């Protein structure tokens, strides 16, 4: 897999949020990768300056990944403000 095959499906302000989203996608069978994770983990104040921690998946999985991340967790009310997906 080449880096060109990866697209950003979501951006997060903390490593914890990004790791949780990565785990959710992994549980659905979608491999995901985090960008800026190391820098943000070592120096959290840099996260926003770097554009946040990006969650990346293979291009062909992007629509499904965005749908999974946008859906509220089971039992949660719709519109709970957790949607961090990039619509591009």
C-alpha positions as CSV (number, residue, x, y, z in Angstrom):
1,X,0.0,0.0,0.0
2,X,1.3,3.4,-1.0
3,X,0.8,6.6,0.9
4,X,-1.1,7.9,-2.1
5,X,-3.7,5.2,-1.4
6,X,-4.5,6.7,2.0
7,X,-7.1,9.4,2.6
8,X,-7.9,11.3,5.7
9,X,-11.4,10.4,7.0
10,X,-11.3,12.3,10.4
11,X,-9.2,14.7,12.4
12,X,-8.9,14.7,16.2
13,X,-7.4,17.0,18.8
14,X,-6.1,14.3,21.1
15,X,-4.3,11.0,20.6
16,X,-6.9,9.3,22.8
17,X,-9.8,10.3,20.6
18,X,-7.8,9.2,17.5
19,X,-6.9,5.9,19.0
20,X,-10.5,5.2,19.9
21,X,-11.7,5.9,16.4
22,X,-8.9,3.7,14.9
23,X,-10.0,0.9,17.2
24,X,-13.7,1.3,16.1
25,X,-12.7,1.0,12.5
26,X,-10.4,-1.9,13.3
27,X,-13.4,-3.7,14.9
28,X,-15.3,-3.2,11.6
29,X,-12.4,-4.7,9.6
30,X,-11.0,-1.4,8.3
31,X,-7.2,-0.9,8.8
32,X,-6.5,2.7,9.8
33,X,-3.4,4.7,10.4
34,X,-2.8,7.8,12.4
35,X,-0.9,10.9,11.2
36,X,0.9,13.3,13.5
37,X,0.4,10.8,16.4
38,X,4.0,10.8,17.6
39,X,4.4,14.6,17.6
40,X,1.1,15.2,19.3
41,X,1.8,12.5,21.8
42,X,5.2,13.9,22.8
43,X,4.1,17.5,22.6
44,X,0.3,17.8,22.8
45,X,0.4,21.5,22.3
46,X,1.6,21.0,18.8
47,X,-1.5,18.9,17.7
48,X,-3.5,21.9,16.6
49,X,-0.6,23.5,14.8
50,X,0.0,20.3,12.9
51,X,-3.7,20.2,11.8
52,X,-4.7,17.7,14.5
53,X,-4.2,13.9,14.5
54,X,-5.4,12.5,11.2
55,X,-7.1,9.2,10.8
56,X,-6.3,7.7,7.4
57,X,-7.7,4.7,5.6
58,X,-7.3,3.2,2.1
59,X,-9.3,5.2,-0.4
60,X,-11.7,2.3,-1.2
61,X,-12.7,2.1,2.5
62,X,-13.1,5.8,3.0
63,X,-16.9,6.1,2.5
64,X,-17.7,3.2,4.8
65,X,-15.2,4.5,7.4
66,X,-16.8,8.0,7.4
67,X,-20.2,6.4,7.8
68,X,-19.1,4.3,10.8
69,X,-17.5,7.3,12.5
70,X,-20.5,9.5,11.9
71,X,-23.0,7.0,13.3
72,X,-23.8,7.5,17.0
73,X,-22.8,4.6,19.2
74,X,-25.5,2.1,20.1
75,X,-27.8,3.7,22.6
76,X,-26.5,7.3,22.1
77,X,-28.8,10.0,20.9
78,X,-28.3,11.2,17.4
79,X,-26.4,14.5,17.0
80,X,-24.2,14.0,20.1
81,X,-21.4,16.1,18.5
82,X,-18.9,13.3,18.1
83,X,-18.7,13.4,14.3
84,X,-15.2,14.5,13.3
85,X,-15.3,13.1,9.8
86,X,-13.9,15.0,6.8
87,X,-16.5,15.2,4.1
88,X,-14.0,15.4,1.1
